[in-house]
Amino acid sequence: MHIEFRHLRTIRAIHQAGGLARAAEQLNITQSALSHQIKGIEDQAGVELFVRRSKPLRLSAAGLRLLRTAEKVLPEIEALEAEFEGLRAGSAGRLHIAIECHACFEWLFPVLEQFRKAWGEVDVDIRPGLAFDALPALRREDVDVVISSDPEDIPGVEFRPLFDYEPVFVAAKGHPLAQKDFIEAEDFRDETLITYPVERARLDVFSELLTPAKVEPRGVRQVELTAVILMLVASGRGVAVLPDWVVREVRYSSDYVTRPITEKGLTKRLYAAIRSEDGDLPYMAHFLKLGREIPVRLQRG
């Protein structure tokens, strides 16, 4: 027995229309072609699908069983067709994002809030990239975007620049280092440095300052949440180095002081790594545009 989707659509149309003439019109075929199709289905099934000589035309027990299958299968097929049409038109798709920095949530949520208003049909998800190897996952199509500050030369992957940011020193208002105009590597030797629970190579304060200077802080305390880091800093439990988009409000708080790292300051660039073939997707282009614009507004307060 070979049942096709058109057979299921035929059974559903006849049941909904209540007769062959209206069903044929609904299916945009002739009544003769519809009758021939019904006979073909019945010949394959070996059973009658309709109660003959009934008015209006009525499904047999076998026909009702086929109708239940049609009502279950066809909505899924139609939803799939609509999804594929959306993909072809660029209005639907998937945007699964891996983040290689804890603090990125501070600007990414405002970006996604604007994104969803324009692309409600795009499936959005966020996965902390620190829990797995994000760039190989991008190539395997497990994720679609990786937010990273460490571009690499990977075939088939493009690192699109988003924005530049400044790692900023944060301490309690009464901290001795508050008297300095800028902070240097040596200033951390006697300090407890409060960081995100990330390997040192992924922390700007280590990769850009302490490791090259061969300076080890007195202690390192790892904390998951930005709000808790700031609370501990305000309580005098240690100091921190955070991206400028995180400390935009802290700058104006009486509980904290912020200072640049080194006399010239440090500047880092954040990138969105994407598969090369996805760069022209309309929703991807819009996400990247928002990812360049909104964080800069946050940096400026």
C-alpha positions in Angstrom: 0.0 0.0 0.0 1.4 3.4 -1.0 -0.2 6.4 0.6 0.8 9.8 -0.6 0.3 13.2 1.0 -2.1 14.1 -1.8 -4.3 11.1 -0.7 -4.4 12.4 2.8 -5.3 15.9 1.6 -8.1 14.4 -0.6 -9.7 12.5 2.3 -9.5 15.6 4.5 -11.0 17.9 1.8 -13.9 15.5 1.1 -14.7 15.2 4.8 -14.5 19.0 5.3 -16.5 19.9 2.1 -19.1 17.2 2.6 -19.2 16.3 -1.1 -17.1 15.5 -4.2 -17.9 18.7 -6.1 -17.0 21.1 -3.4 -13.9 19.1 -2.5 -12.8 19.0 -6.1 -13.1 22.8 -6.2 -11.2 23.2 -3.0 -8.4 20.9 -4.3 -8.5 22.7 -7.7 -9.0 19.5 -9.7 -12.0 18.1 -11.7 -14.6 16.0 -10.0 -13.8 13.2 -12.4 -10.1 13.3 -11.4 -11.1 13.3 -7.8 -13.3 10.2 -8.2 -10.5 8.5 -10.1 -8.1 9.3 -7.2 -10.5 7.9 -4.6 -10.8 4.7 -6.6 -7.0 4.4 -6.8 -6.6 4.8 -3.0 -9.4 2.2 -2.4 -7.8 -0.2 -4.8 -4.4 0.1 -3.0 -6.0 -0.2 0.4 -8.3 -3.1 -0.5 -11.2 -1.4 1.4 -13.9 1.1 0.7 -13.2 4.5 2.2 -16.7 5.9 1.7 -20.2 4.6 2.4 -21.7 4.5 -1.1 -25.1 6.0 -1.9 -25.0 8.1 1.3 -25.9 11.8 1.2 -24.0 13.7 2.2 -21.0 11.5 1.3 -19.9 9.7 4.4 -16.5 8.1 5.4 -16.5 4.4 6.2 -14.7 3.1 9.3 -11.5 2.7 7.1 -12.0 6.2 5.7 -12.3 7.6 9.3 -9.0 5.8 10.2 -7.3 7.4 7.2 -8.8 10.8 8.1 -7.4 10.6 11.7 -3.9 10.0 10.1 -4.4 12.9 7.7 -5.4 15.2 10.6 -2.3 14.2 12.5 0.3 14.2 9.7 -0.8 17.1 7.4 -0.5 19.9 10.0 3.1 18.8 10.7 3.9 18.7 7.0 2.3 22.1 6.4 4.2 23.6 9.3 7.4 22.1 7.9 6.6 23.6 4.5 6.0 27.0 6.0 9.3 26.8 7.9 11.2 25.9 4.8 9.5 28.7 2.9 10.5 31.1 5.7 14.1 29.8 5.4 14.1 30.4 1.7 12.7 33.9 2.2 15.1 34.6 5.0 12.4 35.3 7.6 12.9 32.2 9.7 15.8 30.2 10.9 18.0 29.4 13.9 20.3 31.6 15.9 22.0 29.5 18.6 24.7 31.6 20.3 27.7 30.4 22.2 29.4 32.9 24.5 33.0 32.8 25.6 32.7 35.6 28.1 30.4 35.8 31.2 30.0 39.5 31.0 28.6 39.3 27.5 25.2 38.7 28.9 25.1 42.4 30.0 24.9 43.6 26.4 23.6 40.5 24.6 20.2 40.5 26.2 19.4 44.0 25.0 20.5 43.0 21.6 18.3 39.9 21.5 15.3 41.9 22.9 15.5 44.2 19.8 16.2 41.2 17.5 13.1 39.2 18.5 10.8 42.1 17.6 12.0 41.9 14.0 12.6 38.2 13.7 10.0 36.4 15.8 10.2 33.3 13.6 13.9 32.8 14.3 14.7 30.2 17.0 17.1 31.9 19.5 19.1 30.1 22.2 22.2 30.9 24.2 24.8 28.4 25.3 27.7 29.3 27.6 30.6 28.5 25.3 32.9 27.8 28.3 31.1 24.5 28.9 32.3 23.1 25.5 34.6 23.8 22.6 32.6 26.5 20.9 34.4 26.9 17.6 34.3 23.2 16.6 30.6 23.3 17.6 30.2 26.2 15.2 31.7 24.1 12.3 29.5 21.1 13.2 26.5 23.4 13.1 25.6 22.7 16.7 25.7 26.5 17.2 25.4 29.4 14.7 27.4 32.2 16.4 30.3 32.3 18.8 31.0 35.5 20.7 34.8 35.7 21.3 37.6 38.2 21.7 40.2 35.7 20.3 39.9 35.4 16.5 41.4 32.4 14.8 42.1 31.4 11.2 39.6 28.6 10.6 38.5 27.5 7.1 34.8 28.2 6.6 34.5 30.5 9.6 34.5 34.3 9.6 35.2 36.5 12.6 33.0 39.6 12.2 34.1 42.6 14.4 31.4 43.8 16.8 32.9 46.6 18.9 35.9 47.6 20.9 35.9 47.7 24.7 38.1 48.7 27.6 38.9 46.4 30.5 38.5 48.7 33.6 39.8 48.3 37.1 37.1 48.5 39.8 37.7 48.9 43.6 35.8 50.2 46.6 35.8 54.0 47.0 38.2 53.9 50.0 40.7 51.5 48.5 44.3 52.8 48.5 44.6 52.3 44.7 41.8 54.8 44.3 44.4 57.5 44.6 46.1 56.4 41.4 45.3 57.8 38.0 45.8 54.4 36.3 46.6 50.8 37.5 49.6 48.8 36.5 50.5 45.1 36.8 52.5 45.6 40.0 49.5 47.1 41.8 47.9 43.6 41.8 50.6 41.8 43.8 49.0 42.6 47.2 45.4 42.3 46.0 42.7 39.7 45.9 41.5 39.6 42.4 37.8 38.7 41.9 37.2 37.1 38.5 34.6 35.0 36.6 35.2 31.3 36.9 37.2 31.2 33.6 40.6 29.9 32.8 43.2 32.6 33.0 44.0 32.7 29.3 40.4 33.9 28.7 40.6 36.7 31.2 41.8 40.0 29.8 43.5 41.1 33.1 45.8 38.0 32.9 46.2 37.7 29.1 46.9 41.4 28.5 48.5 42.5 31.7 49.5 40.1 34.5 50.8 37.1 32.6 53.1 39.1 30.3 54.4 41.1 33.4 54.8 37.8 35.4 52.8 39.2 38.2 50.7 37.0 40.5 48.0 38.5 42.7 48.0 37.7 46.4 44.8 35.7 45.8 42.2 35.0 43.1 38.5 34.5 44.0 36.2 33.2 41.3 32.6 34.3 41.3 29.8 33.4 38.8 27.7 36.6 38.8 28.6 40.1 37.9 26.4 41.5 40.6 28.1 39.4 43.3 31.6 40.5 42.0 30.5 44.2 42.4 29.0 43.5 45.9 32.3 41.9 47.0 34.3 44.8 45.6 32.1 47.3 47.3 32.6 45.4 50.6 36.4 45.7 50.3 36.8 41.9 49.7 39.0 42.4 46.6 39.3 44.3 43.3 38.1 43.4 39.8 38.7 44.1 36.2 35.5 44.2 34.1 34.6 45.4 30.6 33.4 49.0 30.3 29.9 48.0 29.3 29.5 46.3 32.7 30.8 49.2 34.8 28.8 52.0 33.0 26.6 52.5 36.0 29.4 51.8 38.6 31.3 54.8 37.3 28.6 57.1 38.9 28.2 55.1 42.2 29.6 56.5 45.4 30.6 52.9 46.4 33.2 52.4 43.7 36.1 53.9 41.8 37.1 52.9 38.3 40.5 53.4 36.7 42.1 52.6 33.4 44.5 49.7 33.1 48.0 51.1 32.3 48.6 54.8 31.4 47.4 54.3 27.8 44.6 52.0 28.7 43.8 48.6 27.3 41.5 48.1 24.3 40.1 44.7 23.2 37.8 43.9 20.3 34.9 41.5 20.5 33.9 39.4 17.5 31.0 37.2 16.3 32.3 34.0 14.6 29.9 32.7 12.0 30.0 30.1 9.2 30.9 31.9 6.0 27.8 30.7 4.2 25.5 32.2 6.8 26.9 35.8 6.4 24.2 36.8 3.9 21.2 35.5 5.8 19.0 38.6 6.5 18.4 37.8 10.1 22.1 37.1 10.7 23.0 40.4 9.1 20.5 42.2 11.4 21.8 40.5 14.5 25.4 41.5 13.7 24.2 45.1 13.1 22.5 45.2 16.5 25.6 43.6 18.0 27.7 46.5 16.8 25.3 49.3 17.7 23.6 48.5 21.1 26.7 47.7 23.1 28.3 51.0 22.1 25.2 52.8 23.4 25.6 50.9 26.7 29.2 51.9 26.9 28.2 55.5 26.5 25.5 55.2 29.1 
